[in-house]
Amino acid sequence: MMQAALDFTQEYPPHQSHSDTSKASAAKTAPKFSGRLVVALKMFASLHHNGATDEEGQGLLDLSGDSYRPIRVTLTKHGLVADSGRRRPTTNGRSAVVWVITLKGADKLMEVSYGQ
């Protein structure tokens, strides 16, 4: 069974459906969210196999963790970004997952870029 294609314009930020404040926050950020998904996917594409930890991605995109993580989680959920199996230290010395774009992610980026 084929998974439905991700439509960035219809993707809603992750939120707690039982929380009215979480739903309100997601609704407020929804218009920016699809654009940020594309920007983040382009960032991962530009990094190739080097990838980025969440901390690195936040720095490269100039986003807080609260803004960046839902984007990366959504890209991961749809198989566009994946755990590379590698780890790099964060600024505080903890081990962090290095995320990389997948072949599906590269295909999706071409689709979005060329309007297919």
N, C-alpha and C positions, 0 to 999 in steps of 0.2 A: 504494500500500500504506500503510495507516495504521500509525503508530508505536504500540506498546503504551503505554497510559496509565501514568504514573509512580505507583507505590504507595509513598508515603512510608514506610509501615511496613515495606516490604521492601527499601528502599534501604540499601546497605552503603557505608560510607565508602571513598573511593578508597584503594588501597594497592598496594604492590608484591607481586604474587602469588608471586614467587620468593623473597621474604624472610620467614622465620618471624617475625622481630620486627615487621615491618610488618603481617603478618596478625594477630598477637596484639594489636597496638595497635588495629587496625581493629575487631576483635571486641570489645575492651573498650569502645570508644566507640560502637559500633553502637546501643545502646539510646537514647543521647542524640541521635544523628545525625538521626533522622527529625523529632524535635521542633525541632531547630535549623534544619532545612530550612524548616519552616513559619514559624518566627520570622524567618528571613532573608528569605523571600519577602514576609512582611508588612512588613518594613522597606522593601524595594524598592517595594512598593505605596504606602507612606506617602510616599515621596520623589517619586513620580510621574515626570515627565520629567527632574527634576533628577538623579536617580540618585546613585550613590556610587562612589568609587574603592575598591579593596580596603582601603586604609588608612582611609578614612572608614567603611567598613562594619565594620571591626574595632573602631573606636572606638565606633560607635553600638551594636554588640552586645556590647561589652566582651569580645572574644575575641582571642586571639593569632592571628598569621598562620597558624600551623600548624593551628589549629582552624577559622579562618574560610575560608581558601582552598579546602579540600576541599568545603565547603558551596557556595561560589559556583561552583566548577568543576562540581559535580553539577547545580546549577540551570541552568548554561549548557549542559551536555551534553544536557539534556532540553528545551532551547529555552524555558525559563521566564524566563531573564534573558539579555540580549544586550549586546554592545558598542554603545554609542550612536553611536560615531563621533567623540565628543568626548573631549578630554583635559583633565585638571586637574593642576596641580603637587602633588606630595607635600610633606610637611614639609621634605624635604631638597632640594626644587626639581626633582626628576625628573618627567617627564611620565607620567601614569597614565591608563589607560582608565577612562571613566565608564560603569558598568554600569547598565542600566535593566530594569525588569520588562517583559516582552512581553505581548501580548494573550493568548497561550497561558498565560503565568504568572498573569495576572489571572483567567483562567477556572479554572485549577487551584486558585488560592487560594479562589475562591468554592466550588468543589467540596469542598475540604477543610473550609472554614468551615461549610458547610451539610450535610456528611456525605453527599454524593451519590456 
